């Protein structure tokens, strides 16, 4: 485990106010906020980093679950799940693709890796099939949990201001989708995935 900051981290202006860069993301037309913004002061690094969910003695919140017990499962097959979220968001759709077995991208078994590309395409296609979706942003972060999970964020057609990097931020501030519409979108995504194999659960 790393216990000394890297040369990169040592060069950072820790504890100092960083000036806003001219032309940075806050000045892009797709940035959802305006007004007087400041960059947060950087905290000191935490090394070694604390374990994520599923690492060391921290339990994984996904592994013990089965289809009937794992909250929000829209679709599954022998090796993969697609999960929705019970509470509506401010985007037309937002789902996650997760393996049923516990691994991260770095230690994914080769047979699961061979399935991943086609599955990413299938999930994107299923989300695109929802009403009024122009694009699907596919993201993987992995800082909170070791169990691999891919995010799929739907961008509404015609809303060019929501393009690109800031789409999840817009999802935080836009009005939430009506609950029944949200549930129907989940059903459509599940049916579209099940048409290519596996089972829909909503």
MOMO-V940653 format. One record per pair of residues at least 6 apart in sequence whose C-alpha atoms are under 7 Angstrom apart, sorted by the first residue. I is the first residue (numbers start at 1). J is the second residue. Records with the same first field share a line. If there is no record, write none. Layout:
I=J, J
//
This chain:
1=48
2=47, 48
3=47, 48
4=47
14=41, 42, 43, 44
15=41, 42, 43
16=41
17=41
18=39, 41
20=38, 39
25=31
29=161
30=161, 162, 163, 166
31=166
32=169, 170
52=58, 143, 144, 145, 146
53=59, 60, 144, 145, 146
54=60, 145, 146, 147
55=146
63=100, 101, 102
67=73
72=83, 84, 85, 86
73=81, 82, 83, 84, 201
74=82, 83, 84, 186, 190, 200, 201, 202
75=81, 82, 190, 193, 194, 198, 199, 200, 201
76=82, 198, 199, 200
77=198, 199
79=99, 100
80=98, 99, 100
81=97, 98, 99, 100
82=95, 96, 97, 98
83=95, 96, 97
84=94, 95, 96, 186
88=176, 177, 179, 182
89=171, 176, 177
90=171, 172, 173, 174, 175, 176, 177
91=154, 155, 171
92=154, 156, 177
93=127, 153, 154
94=152, 153, 154
95=151, 152
96=149, 150, 151, 152
97=149, 150, 151
98=148, 149, 150
99=148
102=147
103=146, 147, 148
104=146, 147, 148
105=148
122=193
123=193
124=136
126=189, 192, 193
127=154, 189
128=134, 135, 136
130=185, 188, 189
132=156, 157
133=154, 155, 156, 157
134=155, 156, 157
135=154, 155
136=152, 153, 154, 155
137=152, 153, 154
138=150, 151, 152, 153
139=150, 151, 152
140=149, 150, 151
142=148
155=162
162=170
187=202
190=200, 202
191=200
194=200
//
